[in-house]
Amino acid sequence: MKNNTLTCAIVEDDDLSLMVVTSLAEKTRFLKIEATFNSPEQAMIWLAKNEIDLLFLDVEMPGMSGLEMLRVLPYKPDVIVISGKPGYAVEAFDLSVIDYLIKPLQDYSRFLAAVNKVIAKRNTNMGQEQEEEHLFVKVDSLLLKLNVDAILWIEAFGDYIKIQTIEKTYTVYATLKKLEEKLSSKKFVRVHRSFIVNLSKISNIDPNNLEINKKIIPVSATYKEQLLSRISIL
């Protein structure tokens, strides 16, 4: 998505339906049609070399169906399915399509609502990327930028702390308390006097320990209630 414009392609074997979808897309000022196709095979060849933001996709077509095509796409644009039958909806949504429109398409407002779902999803994703937190950690004489979400756990190590990511361990001259003040309380929790963990990385918890990336981390009685209050338990 560039300059608030969604690039799109349309795959529809029925000429009349293709004309209708093309007309609706042309009417939508923030859509730019890059290509239209009468067969999924033609579309697959083109999509192997061209990336788009949004795909309007029919289901029932000769040869390969739209949903079969969706399963083997080399990359996954956002998809709005347009079909004459509602019966494929469950299967389509299982493939993470944005919306499912029923032919004949006569209501522009319904078409626009579907496209706006794509815009809303992309704005949410952009917001999440912008909110991504970083820390600069001093390693030797360098200040290294570290993505906070990449941290698995932090461990006290004498006058230092060890910040563990999947790829690497960073040893930093600091205290757990100082780092705890900088980390989001929504994402990290103290579980022991020597450990802070990323809540989203925990794989299992037993009465006295938890596991992250095959590492067993102790959970002390002092912090156990705090940990349990921060996770969703069924």
C-alpha positions in Angstrom: 0.0 0.0 0.0 1.6 3.2 -1.2 0.3 6.8 -1.0 -2.9 5.4 0.6 -3.6 3.4 -2.6 -4.3 -0.3 -2.7 -3.1 -2.1 -5.8 -5.4 -4.9 -6.8 -6.1 -7.7 -9.3 -9.3 -9.4 -10.2 -9.7 -13.1 -11.1 -13.1 -13.9 -12.5 -14.0 -16.2 -15.4 -17.4 -14.7 -16.1 -17.1 -11.7 -18.4 -20.1 -9.9 -17.0 -19.0 -10.4 -13.4 -15.5 -9.3 -14.3 -17.0 -6.1 -15.8 -19.1 -5.4 -12.7 -16.2 -5.9 -10.2 -13.9 -3.8 -12.4 -16.5 -1.0 -12.5 -16.9 -1.1 -8.7 -13.1 -1.1 -8.2 -12.7 1.8 -10.7 -15.3 3.7 -8.7 -13.3 3.4 -5.6 -10.7 6.2 -5.6 -8.1 4.4 -3.5 -8.0 1.2 -5.5 -5.7 0.8 -8.5 -6.3 -2.1 -10.8 -3.1 -3.7 -11.9 -4.5 -6.6 -13.8 -7.6 -8.7 -14.5 -7.8 -12.4 -15.4 -10.3 -14.8 -16.8 -8.5 -17.9 -15.4 -6.5 -18.6 -12.2 -3.7 -20.2 -14.2 -3.1 -16.8 -16.0 -3.3 -15.0 -12.7 -0.8 -17.4 -11.0 1.8 -16.7 -13.8 1.4 -13.0 -13.3 1.4 -13.1 -9.5 4.6 -15.0 -9.5 6.3 -11.9 -10.8 4.1 -9.1 -9.4 3.0 -8.3 -5.9 -0.3 -6.6 -5.1 -2.1 -5.5 -1.9 -5.6 -7.0 -2.7 -7.0 -9.8 -4.8 -10.7 -10.1 -5.8 -11.2 -13.8 -6.4 -14.0 -15.9 -7.8 -14.3 -19.4 -6.5 -15.9 -21.6 -9.2 -13.7 -21.5 -12.3 -12.7 -24.1 -14.9 -9.6 -26.1 -13.9 -8.3 -24.7 -10.7 -10.8 -23.2 -8.3 -10.2 -19.8 -6.6 -9.7 -21.5 -3.2 -7.2 -24.0 -4.7 -5.3 -21.0 -6.2 -5.3 -19.3 -2.9 -3.6 -22.2 -1.2 -0.7 -22.2 -3.6 -0.1 -18.5 -4.1 3.6 -17.7 -3.8 2.7 -14.9 -1.4 -0.5 -13.9 0.3 -2.2 -10.5 -0.6 -5.4 -9.6 1.2 -8.2 -11.4 -0.5 -11.9 -10.7 -1.0 -13.8 -13.6 -2.4 -16.7 -13.0 -4.8 -18.9 -16.0 -5.4 -22.3 -16.9 -6.6 -22.7 -19.5 -3.8 -22.5 -18.9 0.0 -21.4 -22.5 0.6 -17.7 -21.8 0.2 -17.6 -19.2 2.9 -16.4 -21.3 5.8 -13.5 -22.7 3.7 -12.7 -19.3 2.5 -12.5 -17.7 5.9 -10.4 -20.7 7.1 -7.9 -19.4 4.5 -8.0 -16.0 6.2 -9.8 -14.0 3.5 -11.0 -10.5 4.4 -14.6 -10.8 3.2 -16.9 -12.9 1.2 -19.3 -11.2 -1.3 -22.2 -12.9 -3.0 -23.1 -12.3 -6.6 -24.7 -10.5 -8.2 -22.9 -7.5 -6.8 -25.5 -4.7 -6.9 -24.8 -2.8 -3.7 -21.7 -0.5 -3.9 -21.8 0.2 -0.2 -21.3 -3.6 0.5 -18.4 -3.7 -1.9 -16.9 -0.6 -0.2 -17.4 -2.0 3.3 -15.4 -5.1 2.3 -12.5 -3.0 0.9 -12.6 -0.8 4.0 -11.9 -3.9 6.1 -8.7 -4.3 4.2 -7.8 -0.6 5.0 -8.6 -1.1 8.6 -6.5 -4.3 8.9 -3.5 -2.6 7.3 -3.8 0.5 9.5 -3.9 -1.7 12.6 -0.8 -3.6 11.4 1.0 -0.3 10.7 0.0 0.9 14.2 1.4 -2.2 15.8 4.7 -1.8 13.9 4.9 1.9 15.0 4.4 0.8 18.6 7.2 -1.7 18.5 9.5 -0.9 21.3 13.2 -0.8 21.3 16.0 -0.5 23.8 19.6 0.7 23.2 21.9 -1.5 25.2 25.6 -0.7 25.8 27.8 -3.6 24.8 31.5 -2.8 25.1 31.7 0.7 23.5 28.7 0.3 21.3 25.0 1.2 21.8 23.0 -1.6 20.1 19.4 -1.2 19.2 17.4 -4.2 20.5 13.8 -5.0 19.6 12.0 -5.5 23.0 9.7 -8.1 21.5 12.7 -10.3 20.7 13.7 -10.6 24.3 12.9 -14.1 25.8 14.1 -13.4 29.4 16.5 -11.3 31.4 18.7 -12.8 34.1 20.7 -11.1 36.9 24.4 -11.9 36.7 26.4 -10.3 39.5 26.7 -6.6 38.7 25.5 -7.3 35.2 22.3 -8.6 33.5 22.0 -11.1 30.6 19.4 -10.2 28.0 18.5 -13.4 26.1 17.1 -13.4 22.6 16.7 -16.4 20.3 19.8 -15.4 18.4 22.1 -14.0 21.1 22.8 -13.2 24.7 23.7 -9.6 25.6 25.6 -9.0 28.8 25.0 -5.5 30.0 26.2 -3.5 33.0 22.9 -2.8 34.7 20.4 -4.0 37.3 17.2 -6.0 36.9 15.3 -3.2 38.7 16.6 -0.6 36.3 15.6 -2.6 33.2 12.2 -3.6 34.8 11.4 0.1 35.0 12.0 0.5 31.2 10.0 -2.6 30.1 6.3 -2.6 29.4 4.4 -4.2 32.3 2.0 -5.6 29.8 4.6 -7.7 28.2 7.1 -8.6 30.9 6.8 -9.8 34.5 9.3 -10.5 37.3 9.1 -14.2 38.3 12.2 -14.4 40.6 14.7 -12.1 42.1 17.0 -13.1 39.3 14.6 -13.3 36.3 12.2 -11.2 34.3 10.4 -13.0 31.4 8.5 -12.1 28.3 5.0 -13.3 28.9 4.3 -14.1 25.3 7.3 -16.5 25.1 6.3 -18.8 28.0 5.5 -22.3 26.8 4.5 -23.9 30.1 4.3 -23.4 33.8 4.5 -25.9 36.7 4.2 -25.1 40.4 7.8 -23.9 40.7 9.1 -23.2 37.2 8.3 -22.1 33.8 9.8 -22.9 30.4 10.9 -20.6 27.6 12.6 -21.9 24.5 13.6 -25.1 26.5 15.1 -23.0 29.3 13.7 -23.8 32.8 13.3 -20.7 34.8 12.5 -20.7 38.5 9.3 -19.1 39.8 9.6 -17.9 43.4 6.6 -17.8 45.8 7.1 -14.1 46.1 6.3 -13.5 42.4 4.1 -16.5 41.6 0.7 -14.7 42.3 1.8 -11.8 40.1 2.7 -14.2 37.3 -0.6 -16.1 37.5 -2.6 -12.9 37.5 -1.0 -11.8 34.2 -1.9 -14.9 32.2 -5.2 -16.2 30.8 -6.1 -19.4 32.5 -9.0 -21.6 31.2 
